[in-house]
Amino acid sequence: MTPEEWQRVESALELDPKSRSAFVDSACANDEKLRREVLSLLSDQKQPDRFLEEPALKMVRQQITQEQAQRQQEAELALLGKTISHYRILEKLGGGGMGVVYKAEDTRLHRFVALKFLPEGMTQDEQALERFKREAQAASALNHPHICTIHDIGEYEGGPFIVMELLEGSTLKHRISGMPLSPELVVELGVHISDALDAAHDKGIFHRDIKPANIFVTKRDEAKLLDFGLAKLAGATAEAAAGQDPPTATTDTLRVHDLTLPGARMGTAPYMSPEQVRGEPVDARSDLFSIGAVLYEMATGQPAFAGETTGQTREAILTQEPASPHKLNPRVPAAVEGVITKALKKKLPDRYECAAELRADLIRVRGERGRRWIRRAALAAVLLLALLVGFGWRFGWLRPGVCAMAKYGLSWFFPWQIFRLILNKSTSLME
């Protein structure tokens, strides 16, 4: 079982005895041995002193996790070197709760790609399967340079896999690793992410799980948005309520099932918007709050909202204001802090209205910083020239040349008035 499935089994403790058997049947689907073991533990409820004491619960959980990890490792090793469809598996790149990613060779097009498989223990989980397919459908409907491209989707031994472009670099989570990024890179990556979300929102797709782990930074410092597994399409809930099956994806529009139950919290706690925490319906502005949390972490190296427990983190999102980014990192410019602060507004009317507005502000900040750099470079060049001219005049290197320029009127080559001004200023400083 996955950690998520084990949490469901632990939830059986809160149910009445009559409901537990059906709950465990669902949570332990296709694993009869585990089902019997969990039911045996639950049957000890009549003996309060023995019933699921914390050490016993931890021991059982560790045993399940170890067995599952061993099975997963064996399955991963078995895939190496295999050819699935026309993709030859070369090496494992990484893995997480919702997928294991391999580097593979496309033997038809002779290119390298990434193949993402569901973890071994989740291939029978209907919700995980639906989320996995949703990721492929949502991302494939979007053609954007800052969204990871989906090439294909297939099936192997009863489980689906997604064929994606192979990216070289690291996730933003690993790139940050507790250390702030440069203000220039924060702004640049922010432009990329907001541009990608603008394209998704334009299709009516809300990501709902924007976080550093779902953003890839290539070796050329370009951001790529990943994992649309929790994506939601505007209007999908209404269609489901009407009992209509959403249409399939086309080149123009996308319709996917909405897996969200009323009041469910979708997302990752430190990056959830206040409306996500409250389990309310979300729109594009929820993603913008999450971008604000990501920008904050890029600028400071610390999450905007954190607590010892998930509950404390959610409470902080609802009631607390994060510390000033500039106080945590003095290199953060006021303009960048202003963008982050607006994106993290708790009230929807105070937040950015759309991703395009956020992107425009970041581009403006980038332009201002660029112009400021040009002005500083020009000032440094003038000061250096003045210094050289001052030394040259002081030691008599430039006097013959200056006289010749004045004699023959070569003001077109070097404006005499500007030269004289610099000369006067520099010599006065030298004396």
Protein Blocks (a to p, Z undefined) as FASTA:
>chain_A
ZZklmmmmmmmmmpcfklmmmmmmmmmgoilklmmmmmmmmmmmmmmmlgopfklmmmmm
mmmmmmmmmmmmmmmmmmgopaehjaccfbdfbdcfkbccdddddfklopadddddddfk
lmmmmklmmmmmmmmmmmmmpccfkbccdfbdcdeehiacddddddedddfklmnnopac
dfklmmmmmmmmmmmmmmmmmnopafklacfklpccdfkopacdehjllgccehklmmmm
nopacddddfkbccdddfbdghiacdjfklccfklmnopacdfklmmmmmmmmmmmmmno
pafbdcfbfklmmmmmmmpccddfklmmmklcfklmmmmmmmmpmblklmcfbfklmmmm
mmmmmmmmmmmmmmmmmmmmmmmmmmmmmmmmmnommmmmmmmmmmnopammocfklmmm
mmmmmmmmmZZ
